[in-house]
Amino acid sequence: MLGVLDCAEGPSTKDYRVKWDDTNETWEKEGDVDALLVRKFHQQNVLKSQKFIIKALVAMTFRSKRVLIEWEQPTGRRSWSWEPLQSLEENAPRAITLFLEELKAANDEYSSLLVYTRNDVILWGGNGRDVIDLACENLEVNS
């Protein structure tokens, strides 16, 4: 047994497609498959089975080609991460289109949406103001 390739679940059964060698694959009942191979299969496939829902695109960088995404969270907590633009172009091209359309609609405010840093230029969308406000909410000013 070289590894587990796939899993099929029924109402009361779970079967695994097992690779035996370069040419042989068979479907086997859960109890007949090495538990370590099953665990490894599930660990490798956990991200594939999860669905990540984009709540909003917040900002985009020009040089490093990244997008700041606000994720939809079932817990109600707010969550953001910087993701490669290429990944978004492949997996959620409509989200980028909507983000750019939003920026075109706010064309008169365009220059105020650009932030210049030492290493990059960040273009903030309308949702970016919420993120900045939230980030600055608990800052204390020392005078």
Stockholm file with secondary structure:
# STOCKHOLM 1.0

chainA/1-143         MLGVLDCAEGPSTKDYRVKWDDTNETWEKEGDVDALLVRKFHQQNVLKSQKFIIKALVAMTFRSKRVLIEWEQPTGRRSWSWEPLQSLEENAPRAITLFLEELKAANDEYSSLLVYTRNDVILWGGNGRDVIDLACENLEVNS
#=GR chainA/1-143 SS CCEEEEEEECSSCEEEEEECSSSCEEEEEGGGSCHHHHHHHHHHHHHHHCCCCEEEEEEEESSSCEEEEEECCTTSCCEEEEEEHHHHHHHCHHHHHHHHHHHHHTGGGGGGGEEECSSCEEEECTTHHHHHHHHHTTCCCCC
#=GC SS_cons         CCEEEEEEECSSCEEEEEECSSSCEEEEEGGGSCHHHHHHHHHHHHHHHCCCCEEEEEEEESSSCEEEEEECCTTSCCEEEEEEHHHHHHHCHHHHHHHHHHHHHTGGGGGGGEEECSSCEEEECTTHHHHHHHHHTTCCCCC
//
